[in-house]
Structure formats: structure tokens, C-alpha cells
Amino acid sequence: MSEIVNRVANSSLVTIDLEELYRKEDRVIFDLKDFLFQELILKEMDFRAALKSLDWEKFRGKLVAVTCTVDAIVPAWAFILIGTYLTKVDVEYVIGDLAALEQYLFEKGIQKIDTEKYQGKPVVIRGCSKFPVPTYAYGRVVSLIQPFAKSIMYGEPCSTVPLYKAPK
């Protein structure tokens, strides 16, 4: 009987698991609709007063998407003004929906990837995860490492789909 050898473990294959970039803080939507008169109009004085009296501490430790979920014309400064209050309580936020927030968070994580460690190596980008990884993140990480990698595959090390092979 021959010995079982784990060829994947013994290979120079490098795995990127985007799930490791997933931030676990609660995500919250700050919806401007709640501050509009009849969910249509922003009254500046009322809006500023409402923001001033809001307990901003309830957002601390959370990731916030500042958006408006109704069809209303809201000036850009209103979104930005909310951001100034969130910044005062050290809250990370985006102006956009939850998908925009996820994209922003993954982009921040991807920017920290050391591309040099993929130089001349076969790379597998893991496909299965317990947390939602936006498709954007997969495309972004490929564009980042492609100039360095010998090859790029998607899936699990034991079962991959080839995506790229560097010219010889």
C-alpha cells in the first residue's frame, strides 16, 4: 500500500481567502427618509435641528451606510452633513447603500494585500465563504495580483477553475 501524499499542501500554491477581509461589525443604514417632510422634502432648519438632537453614540462601533430609500430630491450636502456627525463619534461610513458599504470595506482590505508574495506563484482565490463576499472583491483582487502571479485559479485548492496563466 502506498503512502497518501497531500500534493496541495506540498505545492507552492498560495491561497487568497477574501472571507478573511470581511469586517464583523454591525452594518446599519442611516436613512434620510426619516428626516424628510412627508418623505419628499428636506426642510433645512428642521433637518439640522433633528441631527443636532440625535444620539449619535448609538452608531459607535458600527459601519454605516448613509442613504435615502425614497424617491426624493435630497441635496448632496445633507448626506455630507450626516457624515460630519458620524465622524465626531469615530464611525466609519459611506454615502450609499449597504452594497456600497461592503465594496468600500473590501477595497480597504484588498489595498493592504502585499502583492510581492504572489510573485511567480500559482494563486487560488477561494470561492466558498461563510460571509458574503461581493463579486467586486474577486475582480479587484485579480486585477491587483495578476501582474505578479504565475497563474490564478478560482475555487478550492482541490478543485479549481483556471482564470489566468502568465505568458512564458
C-alpha positions in Angstrom: 0.0 0.0 0.0 1.5 3.4 -1.0 1.6 6.4 1.3 -1.0 9.1 0.7 0.6 12.4 -0.2 -1.1 15.7 0.1 0.2 17.3 -3.1 -1.8 20.6 -2.4 -0.1 21.1 0.9 3.3 20.4 -0.6 2.9 22.7 -3.6 3.9 26.3 -3.9 0.2 27.2 -4.3 -0.8 30.4 -2.5 -4.4 30.8 -1.4 -6.2 34.1 -1.0 -9.3 33.8 1.2 -11.3 37.0 0.8 -13.5 35.9 3.7 -10.6 37.0 5.9 -11.2 40.6 4.8 -14.8 40.5 6.0 -15.4 43.0 8.8 -17.6 41.7 11.5 -19.0 44.9 12.9 -22.8 45.5 12.6 -23.9 47.3 9.5 -26.6 49.9 9.8 -28.5 52.1 7.3 -28.9 55.7 8.2 -32.0 56.6 6.1 -32.6 60.2 5.3 -36.2 59.4 4.5 -36.9 59.6 8.3 -35.9 63.3 8.2 -37.9 64.4 5.2 -41.2 66.2 5.4 -43.8 63.8 4.1 -40.9 61.7 2.8 -40.5 64.2 0.0 -38.9 67.4 1.0 -35.9 68.3 3.1 -36.5 71.3 5.3 -33.1 72.5 6.2 -33.8 74.1 9.6 -35.8 71.1 10.8 -33.2 68.7 9.4 -30.3 70.4 11.2 -32.3 70.5 14.5 -33.1 66.8 14.2 -29.5 65.9 13.6 -28.3 68.1 16.5 -30.7 66.3 18.9 -29.9 62.8 17.7 -28.0 60.4 19.9 -25.0 59.7 17.7 -23.4 57.4 20.2 -25.8 54.6 19.1 -23.7 54.4 15.9 -20.4 53.9 17.6 -18.7 50.6 16.7 -21.0 50.1 13.7 -20.4 50.5 10.0 -22.9 52.9 8.5 -24.4 53.3 5.0 -25.9 56.8 4.6 -28.7 56.7 2.0 -32.2 57.7 1.2 -34.6 54.9 0.4 -37.4 57.0 -1.0 -37.6 58.8 -4.3 -36.9 62.3 -3.2 -34.5 65.1 -4.3 -32.0 65.4 -1.5 -29.1 67.8 -1.8 -25.6 66.3 -1.6 -24.8 68.5 1.5 -27.4 66.7 3.5 -25.6 63.4 3.2 -22.3 65.0 3.9 -23.6 66.8 6.9 -24.6 63.4 8.4 -21.1 62.3 7.8 -19.7 65.1 9.9 -21.8 63.9 12.9 -20.7 60.3 12.3 -17.1 61.3 12.2 -17.4 63.0 15.5 -18.2 59.7 17.2 -15.5 57.9 15.2 -17.9 55.9 12.9 -16.8 54.5 9.6 -19.4 55.3 6.9 -20.1 55.6 3.2 -22.7 57.6 1.4 -24.5 54.9 -0.4 -26.4 51.7 0.3 -25.2 48.5 2.0 -23.7 47.1 -1.2 -21.6 50.3 -1.5 -20.5 49.9 2.1 -19.4 46.3 1.5 -17.5 47.3 -1.6 -15.7 50.1 0.4 -14.8 47.7 3.2 -13.4 45.1 0.9 -11.5 47.7 -1.1 -9.8 48.8 2.1 -8.8 45.2 2.9 -7.6 44.5 -0.6 -5.4 47.6 -0.6 -3.4 46.0 2.3 -2.6 42.9 0.3 1.2 42.5 -0.2 1.4 41.7 -4.0 5.1 40.8 -3.8 4.3 37.5 -2.0 2.5 36.3 -5.2 5.4 36.9 -7.5 5.8 34.0 -9.8 3.5 31.8 -7.8 0.3 29.9 -8.6 -2.6 31.5 -6.8 -6.0 30.2 -5.8 -8.7 32.6 -4.9 -11.0 30.7 -2.5 -14.6 30.7 -3.7 -16.5 29.3 -0.7 -17.1 31.5 2.3 -19.4 31.8 5.3 -19.6 35.6 4.8 -20.9 37.5 1.8 -18.0 38.5 -0.4 -19.1 40.9 -3.2 -18.2 39.9 -6.7 -16.4 43.2 -7.0 -13.8 42.0 -4.5 -12.9 39.0 -6.6 -12.4 41.1 -9.7 -10.4 43.7 -7.7 -8.1 41.2 -6.2 -7.4 39.5 -9.6 -6.6 42.9 -11.1 -4.2 43.6 -8.2 -2.2 40.3 -8.3 -2.3 39.4 -12.0 0.8 41.3 -12.8 2.7 39.2 -10.2 1.1 35.7 -10.2 2.3 32.8 -12.4 -1.3 31.6 -12.6 -4.6 32.5 -11.0 -7.4 30.0 -10.2 -10.7 30.2 -8.5 -12.3 27.7 -6.2 -10.8 25.4 -3.7 -7.2 24.1 -3.9 -8.5 20.6 -4.7 -11.0 21.8 -7.4 -10.2 25.0 -9.2 -11.2 26.8 -12.4 -8.3 28.4 -14.2 -8.6 32.1 -14.8 -5.1 33.3 -15.9 -1.7 31.9 -16.8 1.3 34.3 -17.3 3.0 34.1 -20.6 6.3 32.3 -20.6 
